[in-house]
Amino acid sequence: MALKDRIIKRGSGNVFADLGVADAEQKHMRVRLAVALQQAIAESGLTQAEVAEKLGTKQPRISRLMNGHVDEFNAESLERYLGLFDISVEPQFVPTARTAGSD
């Protein structure tokens, strides 16, 4: 199929939902939490061993997080870890395209 014959669709903002993955919203939330934690760790200037001590875990677990093994972490742990970096998580409720404008 030639590039000019391809159909391009705008994504929903959740690649998991776009791909039809089960539990797409939960996976998307966990990835967003993990990315925020990865950024906090990177900006902290701490070594992985120091981060592990701060979070009450082991360095290999921090290495796994930093290398994108997000499926090994649940949302509650990621939220708790963010809290230890003084980052709070606040839910935001936004209507989806399905429900926007409907009563």
DSSP file (Angstrom, degrees, kcal/mol; ACC not computed):
  #  RESIDUE AA STRUCTURE BP1 BP2  ACC     N-H-->O    O-->H-N    N-H-->O    O-->H-N    TCO  KAPPA ALPHA  PHI   PSI    X-CA   Y-CA   Z-CA
    1    1 A M              0   0    0      0, 0.0     2,-0.1     0, 0.0     5,-0.1   0.000 360.0 360.0 360.0 127.1    0.0    0.0    0.0
    2    2 A A    >   -     0   0    0      1,-0.1     3,-1.6     3,-0.0     4,-0.4  -0.392 360.0-116.5 -72.6 150.4    1.4    3.3   -1.1
    3    3 A L  G >  S+     0   0    0      1,-0.3     3,-1.4     2,-0.2    -1,-0.1   0.865 115.7  57.4 -54.7 -39.7    1.8    6.1    1.5
    4    4 A K  G 3  S+     0   0    0      1,-0.3    -1,-0.3     3,-0.0    -2,-0.0   0.721 103.5  54.8 -66.9 -19.6   -0.7    8.3   -0.4
    5    5 A D  G <  S+     0   0    0     -3,-1.6    -1,-0.3     2,-0.1     2,-0.2   0.455  86.4 105.5 -92.0  -1.8   -3.3    5.5   -0.1
    6    6 A R    <   -     0   0    0     -3,-1.4     2,-0.5    -4,-0.4    -3,-0.0  -0.527  67.0-132.8 -82.3 145.7   -3.1    5.2    3.7
    7    7 A I        -     0   0    0     -2,-0.2     2,-0.5     2,-0.0    -2,-0.1  -0.845  16.6-154.9 -97.5 130.5   -5.8    6.6    6.0
    8    8 A I        -     0   0    0     -2,-0.5     2,-0.4     2,-0.0    -2,-0.0  -0.917  10.5-169.2-108.2 126.3   -4.6    8.7    8.9
    9    9 A K        -     0   0    0     -2,-0.5     2,-0.3     0, 0.0    -2,-0.0  -0.897  26.1-114.8-114.8 145.0   -6.8    8.9   11.9
   10   10 A R        -     0   0    0     -2,-0.4     2,-0.0     1,-0.1    -2,-0.0  -0.602  37.4-122.3 -74.0 133.1   -6.4   11.3   14.8
   11   11 A G        -     0   0    0     -2,-0.3     4,-0.1     1,-0.1    -1,-0.1  -0.297   7.8-127.3 -73.4 161.1   -5.6    9.4   18.0
   12   12 A S        -     0   0    0      2,-0.2    -1,-0.1    -2,-0.0     3,-0.1   0.590  49.7-103.9 -82.6 -11.4   -7.8    9.6   21.1
   13   13 A G  S    S+     0   0    0      1,-0.0     2,-0.5     0, 0.0     3,-0.1   0.283 106.0  85.0  98.9  -8.8   -4.8   10.4   23.3
   14   14 A N     >  -     0   0    0      1,-0.1     4,-2.4     2,-0.0     3,-0.4  -0.883  57.9-170.5-127.7  98.5   -4.9    6.9   24.7
   15   15 A V  H  > S+     0   0    0     -2,-0.5     4,-1.7     1,-0.2     6,-0.2   0.820  86.9  58.6 -59.8 -31.6   -2.9    4.6   22.5
   16   16 A F  H  4>S+     0   0    0      8,-0.2     5,-2.8     2,-0.2     4,-0.3   0.917 108.5  44.2 -65.2 -42.6   -4.1    1.6   24.4
   17   17 A A  H >45S+     0   0    0     -3,-0.4     3,-1.3     1,-0.2    -2,-0.2   0.902 110.5  55.5 -66.2 -41.4   -7.8    2.5   23.7
   18   18 A D  H 3<5S+     0   0    0     -4,-2.4    -1,-0.2     1,-0.3    -2,-0.2   0.832 110.9  45.3 -61.1 -31.6   -6.9    3.2   20.0
   19   19 A L  T 3<5S-     0   0    0     -4,-1.7    -1,-0.3    -5,-0.2    -2,-0.2   0.454 115.4-115.8 -91.1  -1.6   -5.4   -0.3   19.8
   20   20 A G  T < 5 +     0   0    0     -3,-1.3    -3,-0.2    -4,-0.3     2,-0.2   0.774  53.2 168.4  75.3  26.1   -8.4   -2.0   21.5
   21   21 A V    > < -     0   0    0     -5,-2.8     3,-0.9    -6,-0.2    -1,-0.2  -0.513  39.8-109.8 -74.8 137.5   -6.3   -3.1   24.5
   22   22 A A  T 3  S+     0   0    0      1,-0.2     5,-0.1    -2,-0.2    -1,-0.1  -0.357 102.9  16.9 -62.9 147.3   -8.3   -4.4   27.5
   23   23 A D  T 3> S+     0   0    0      3,-0.1     4,-2.4     1,-0.1    -1,-0.2   0.857  79.8 162.4  56.9  38.6   -8.2   -2.1   30.5
   24   24 A A  H <>  +     0   0    0     -3,-0.9     4,-2.6     1,-0.2    -8,-0.2   0.877  67.5  51.1 -58.2 -42.7   -6.9    0.7   28.3
   25   25 A E  H  > S+     0   0    0      1,-0.2     4,-2.4     2,-0.2    -1,-0.2   0.916 111.4  47.3 -64.3 -42.6   -7.8    3.5   30.8
   26   26 A Q  H  > S+     0   0    0      2,-0.2     4,-2.4     1,-0.2    -1,-0.2   0.909 113.5  48.0 -65.3 -42.1   -5.9    1.8   33.7
   27   27 A K  H  X S+     0   0    0     -4,-2.4     4,-2.4     2,-0.2    -2,-0.2   0.914 111.7  50.3 -64.2 -42.2   -2.9    1.1   31.5
   28   28 A H  H  X S+     0   0    0     -4,-2.6     4,-2.3    -5,-0.2    -2,-0.2   0.921 111.3  48.1 -62.4 -44.4   -2.9    4.7   30.2
   29   29 A M  H  X S+     0   0    0     -4,-2.4     4,-2.5     1,-0.2    -1,-0.2   0.920 110.9  51.1 -62.4 -43.8   -3.1    6.0   33.8
   30   30 A R  H  X S+     0   0    0     -4,-2.4     4,-2.5     1,-0.2    -1,-0.2   0.902 110.4  49.0 -62.9 -40.3   -0.3    3.8   35.0
   31   31 A V  H  X S+     0   0    0     -4,-2.4     4,-2.6     2,-0.2    -1,-0.2   0.915 110.4  50.8 -65.1 -42.1    2.0    4.9   32.1
   32   32 A R  H  X S+     0   0    0     -4,-2.3     4,-2.0     2,-0.2    -2,-0.2   0.905 112.2  47.1 -62.4 -40.7    1.3    8.5   32.8
   33   33 A L  H  X S+     0   0    0     -4,-2.5     4,-2.3     2,-0.2    -2,-0.2   0.919 112.3  50.2 -64.6 -43.3    2.1    8.0   36.5
   34   34 A A  H  X S+     0   0    0     -4,-2.5     4,-2.9     1,-0.2    -2,-0.2   0.899 109.2  50.5 -63.8 -41.0    5.3    6.1   35.6
   35   35 A V  H  X S+     0   0    0     -4,-2.6     4,-2.4     2,-0.2    -1,-0.2   0.914 110.1  50.2 -63.7 -42.4    6.4    8.9   33.2
   36   36 A A  H  X S+     0   0    0     -4,-2.0     4,-2.2    -5,-0.2    -1,-0.2   0.906 113.1  46.7 -61.3 -40.9    5.9   11.5   35.9
   37   37 A L  H  X S+     0   0    0     -4,-2.3     4,-2.7     2,-0.2    -2,-0.2   0.906 109.8  52.8 -68.5 -41.6    7.9    9.4   38.4
   38   38 A Q  H  X S+     0   0    0     -4,-2.9     4,-2.6     1,-0.2    -2,-0.2   0.911 110.9  48.0 -58.9 -41.9   10.7    8.8   35.8
   39   39 A Q  H  X S+     0   0    0     -4,-2.4     4,-2.6     2,-0.2    -1,-0.2   0.911 110.9  50.3 -65.2 -42.5   10.9   12.6   35.3
   40   40 A A  H  X S+     0   0    0     -4,-2.2     4,-1.2     2,-0.2    -2,-0.2   0.914 112.5  47.3 -62.4 -42.0   11.0   13.3   39.0
   41   41 A I  H  X>S+     0   0    0     -4,-2.7     4,-0.7     2,-0.2     5,-0.5   0.939 112.6  48.6 -63.9 -47.3   13.8   10.7   39.5
   42   42 A A  H ><5S+     0   0    0     -4,-2.6     3,-0.6     1,-0.2    -2,-0.2   0.892 114.4  45.9 -60.9 -40.5   15.8   12.1   36.5
   43   43 A E  H 3<5S+     0   0    0     -4,-2.6    -1,-0.2     1,-0.2    -2,-0.2   0.675  99.1  71.9 -76.5 -17.6   15.4   15.7   37.8
   44   44 A S  H 3<5S-     0   0    0     -4,-1.2    -1,-0.2    -3,-0.5    -2,-0.2   0.773  90.9-139.2 -71.2 -25.4   16.3   14.7   41.4
   45   45 A G  T <<5 +     0   0    0     -4,-0.7     2,-0.2    -3,-0.6    -3,-0.1   0.522  57.0 135.6  76.9   4.0   19.9   14.1   40.7
   46   46 A L      < -     0   0    0     -5,-0.5    -1,-0.3     1,-0.1    -2,-0.1  -0.515  58.0-115.5 -83.5 152.2   19.8   11.0   42.9
   47   47 A T     >  -     0   0    0     -2,-0.2     4,-2.5    -3,-0.1     5,-0.2  -0.390  31.7-107.1 -74.5 164.2   21.4    7.7   42.0
   48   48 A Q  H  > S+     0   0    0      1,-0.2     4,-2.6     2,-0.2     5,-0.2   0.872 123.0  53.6 -60.7 -36.1   19.1    4.7   41.5
   49   49 A A  H  > S+     0   0    0      2,-0.2     4,-2.0     1,-0.2    -1,-0.2   0.900 109.5  47.5 -65.4 -40.1   20.3    3.3   44.8
   50   50 A E  H  > S+     0   0    0      2,-0.2     4,-2.3     1,-0.2    -2,-0.2   0.890 112.5  49.4 -67.6 -39.4   19.5    6.6   46.6
   51   51 A V  H  X S+     0   0    0     -4,-2.5     4,-2.4     2,-0.2    -2,-0.2   0.927 109.2  52.6 -63.6 -44.3   16.0    6.7   45.0
   52   52 A A  H  X>S+     0   0    0     -4,-2.6     5,-2.9     1,-0.2     4,-0.9   0.910 110.2  47.8 -58.3 -43.8   15.4    3.1   46.0
   53   53 A E  H ><5S+     0   0    0     -4,-2.0     3,-0.6     1,-0.2    -1,-0.2   0.920 111.5  50.4 -63.4 -43.7   16.3    3.9   49.6
   54   54 A K  H 3<5S+     0   0    0     -4,-2.3    -2,-0.2     1,-0.2    -1,-0.2   0.867 116.3  41.7 -60.9 -37.7   14.0    7.0   49.5
   55   55 A L  H 3<5S-     0   0    0     -4,-2.4    -1,-0.2    -5,-0.1    -2,-0.2   0.499 112.5-117.0 -91.4  -5.2   11.1    4.9   48.2
   56   56 A G  T <<5S+     0   0    0     -4,-0.9     2,-0.2    -3,-0.6    -3,-0.2   0.874  79.3  99.0  73.7  36.9   11.8    1.9   50.4
   57   57 A T  S   <S-     0   0    0     -5,-2.9     2,-0.3    -6,-0.2    -1,-0.3  -0.664  75.6 -81.8-137.1-167.7   12.6   -0.5   47.6
   58   58 A K    >>  -     0   0    0     -2,-0.2     4,-1.2    -3,-0.1     3,-0.9  -0.751  32.8-117.2-107.0 152.7   15.6   -2.0   45.9
   59   59 A Q  H 3> S+     0   0    0     -2,-0.3     4,-2.4     1,-0.2     3,-0.3   0.860 110.7  60.1 -57.1 -41.4   17.7   -0.5   43.2
   60   60 A P  H 3> S+     0   0    0      0, 0.0     4,-2.2     0, 0.0    -1,-0.2   0.855 102.5  54.5 -59.2 -30.7   16.9   -3.2   40.5
   61   61 A R  H <> S+     0   0    0     -3,-0.9     4,-2.0     2,-0.2    -2,-0.2   0.899 108.2  48.2 -67.5 -39.3   13.2   -2.2   40.8
   62   62 A I  H  X S+     0   0    0     -4,-1.2     4,-2.8    -3,-0.3     5,-0.2   0.902 109.9  53.0 -66.2 -40.5   14.1    1.4   40.1
   63   63 A S  H  X S+     0   0    0     -4,-2.4     4,-1.4     1,-0.2    -2,-0.2   0.915 107.9  50.7 -59.1 -44.0   16.2    0.3   37.1
   64   64 A R  H  <>S+     0   0    0     -4,-2.2     5,-2.6     2,-0.2    -1,-0.2   0.912 111.5  48.5 -61.6 -42.8   13.2   -1.7   35.8
   65   65 A L  H ><5S+     0   0    0     -4,-2.0     3,-2.0     1,-0.2    -2,-0.2   0.947 110.7  49.6 -60.9 -48.9   11.0    1.4   36.2
   66   66 A M  H 3<5S+     0   0    0     -4,-2.8    -1,-0.2     1,-0.3    -2,-0.2   0.738 108.0  55.5 -65.9 -22.0   13.5    3.7   34.4
   67   67 A N  T 3<5S-     0   0    0     -4,-1.4    -1,-0.3    -5,-0.2    -2,-0.2   0.236 124.0-101.4 -95.8  12.8   13.7    1.2   31.6
   68   68 A G  T < 5S+     0   0    0     -3,-2.0     2,-2.0     1,-0.2     3,-0.3   0.635  72.3 143.8  86.4  14.8   10.0    1.2   31.0
   69   69 A H    > < +     0   0    0     -5,-2.6     3,-1.4     1,-0.2    -1,-0.2  -0.408  17.1 152.5 -84.3  63.0    8.8   -2.0   32.7
   70   70 A V  G >   +     0   0    0     -2,-2.0     3,-2.3     1,-0.3    -1,-0.2   0.784  56.3  71.7 -67.8 -30.7    5.6   -0.2   33.8
   71   71 A D  G 3  S+     0   0    0     -3,-0.3    -1,-0.3     1,-0.3    -2,-0.1   0.681  88.5  65.4 -61.5 -16.0    3.5   -3.4   33.9
   72   72 A E  G <  S+     0   0    0     -3,-1.4     2,-0.4    -8,-0.1    -1,-0.3   0.483  97.1  66.5 -83.5  -2.5    5.5   -4.4   37.0
   73   73 A F  S <  S-     0   0    0     -3,-2.3     2,-0.2    -4,-0.1   -39,-0.1  -0.943  72.4-142.3-122.8 138.9    4.0   -1.5   39.0
   74   74 A N     >  -     0   0    0     -2,-0.4     4,-2.1     1,-0.1     3,-0.2  -0.625  29.3-111.2 -94.5 162.5    0.5   -0.8   40.1
   75   75 A A  H  > S+     0   0    0      1,-0.2     4,-2.6    -2,-0.2     5,-0.2   0.852 115.4  56.9 -60.7 -37.1   -1.0    2.7   40.1
   76   76 A E  H  > S+     0   0    0      2,-0.2     4,-2.4     1,-0.2    -1,-0.2   0.916 108.0  46.8 -63.8 -43.2   -1.2    2.8   43.9
   77   77 A S  H  > S+     0   0    0      2,-0.2     4,-2.8    -3,-0.2    -1,-0.2   0.923 112.5  50.0 -63.6 -43.9    2.6    2.2   44.2
   78   78 A L  H  X S+     0   0    0     -4,-2.1     4,-2.4     1,-0.2    -2,-0.2   0.905 111.3  48.8 -62.9 -41.1    3.4    4.8   41.6
   79   79 A E  H  X S+     0   0    0     -4,-2.6     4,-2.1     2,-0.2    -1,-0.2   0.917 112.0  49.0 -62.7 -43.2    1.2    7.3   43.3
   80   80 A R  H  X S+     0   0    0     -4,-2.4     4,-1.4     2,-0.2    -2,-0.2   0.923 111.1  49.7 -63.2 -44.2    2.8    6.6   46.6
   81   81 A Y  H  X S+     0   0    0     -4,-2.8     4,-0.6     1,-0.2     3,-0.3   0.905 109.1  52.1 -61.7 -41.7    6.3    6.9   45.1
   82   82 A L  H ><>S+     0   0    0     -4,-2.4     5,-2.2     1,-0.2     3,-1.3   0.902 105.4  56.2 -60.7 -39.8    5.3   10.3   43.5
   83   83 A G  H ><5S+     0   0    0     -4,-2.1     3,-1.8     1,-0.3    -1,-0.2   0.842  99.9  58.5 -60.0 -34.2    4.1   11.5   46.9
   84   84 A L  H 3<5S+     0   0    0     -4,-1.4    -1,-0.3     1,-0.3    -2,-0.2   0.661 105.1  50.9 -71.3 -15.0    7.6   10.7   48.3
   85   85 A F  T <<5S-     0   0    0     -3,-1.3    -1,-0.3    -4,-0.6    -2,-0.2   0.143 124.8-107.6-100.8  15.9    8.9   13.2   45.7
   86   86 A D  T < 5S+     0   0    0     -3,-1.8     2,-0.5     1,-0.2    -3,-0.2   0.848  78.2 134.2  60.3  37.1    6.3   15.7   46.9
   87   87 A I      < -     0   0    0     -5,-2.2     2,-0.3    -8,-0.1    -1,-0.2  -0.975  41.3-155.6-117.2 120.3    4.2   15.3   43.8
   88   88 A S        -     0   0    0     -2,-0.5     2,-0.5    -3,-0.1    -8,-0.0  -0.683   6.8-140.7 -96.1 151.1    0.5   14.9   44.3
   89   89 A V        -     0   0    0     -2,-0.3    -6,-0.0   -10,-0.1    -2,-0.0  -0.945  19.4-175.4-111.3 123.1   -1.9   13.2   41.9
   90   90 A E        -     0   0    0     -2,-0.5     2,-0.1     2,-0.0    -2,-0.0  -0.974  24.8-121.8-121.2 130.1   -5.3   14.8   41.4
   91   91 A P        -     0   0    0      0, 0.0     2,-0.4     0, 0.0    -2,-0.0  -0.381  21.1-158.9 -69.1 146.6   -8.0   13.3   39.3
   92   92 A Q        -     0   0    0     -2,-0.1     2,-0.6     2,-0.1    -2,-0.0  -0.996   5.4-150.4-126.1 126.5   -9.3   15.2   36.4
   93   93 A F        +     0   0    0     -2,-0.4     0, 0.0     2,-0.0     0, 0.0  -0.870  22.2 169.8-103.5 117.3  -12.7   14.4   35.0
   94   94 A V        -     0   0    0     -2,-0.6     2,-0.1     6,-0.0    -2,-0.1  -0.989  35.5-115.1-128.3 131.1  -13.1   15.1   31.3
   95   95 A P        -     0   0    0      0, 0.0     2,-0.1     0, 0.0     5,-0.0  -0.392  31.5-129.5 -65.2 141.5  -16.1   14.0   29.2
   96   96 A T     >  -     0   0    0      1,-0.1     4,-2.0    -2,-0.1     3,-0.4  -0.354  28.0-100.4 -81.9 169.8  -15.1   11.6   26.5
   97   97 A A  T  4 S+     0   0    0      1,-0.2    -1,-0.1     2,-0.2   -85,-0.0   0.840 123.0  57.5 -59.7 -33.3  -16.2   12.1   22.9
   98   98 A R  T  4 S+     0   0    0      1,-0.2    -1,-0.2     3,-0.0     0, 0.0   0.885 117.7  30.0 -63.5 -39.7  -19.0    9.6   23.4
   99   99 A T  T >4 S+     0   0    0     -3,-0.4     3,-2.0     2,-0.1    -2,-0.2   0.577  86.7 118.7-102.3 -10.7  -20.5   11.5   26.3
  100  100 A A  T 3< S+     0   0    0     -4,-2.0     3,-0.1     1,-0.3    -6,-0.0  -0.365  89.4   3.8 -61.0 128.1  -19.7   15.1   25.4
  101  101 A G  T 3  S+     0   0    0      1,-0.3     2,-0.3    -2,-0.1    -1,-0.3   0.395 102.4 118.6  80.4  -3.1  -22.8   17.1   24.9
  102  102 A S    <         0   0    0     -3,-2.0    -1,-0.3     1,-0.1    -3,-0.0  -0.688 360.0 360.0 -95.5 152.7  -25.2   14.3   25.8
  103  103 A D              0   0    0     -2,-0.3    -1,-0.1    -3,-0.1    -4,-0.0   0.396 360.0 360.0-105.9 360.0  -27.6   14.5   28.8
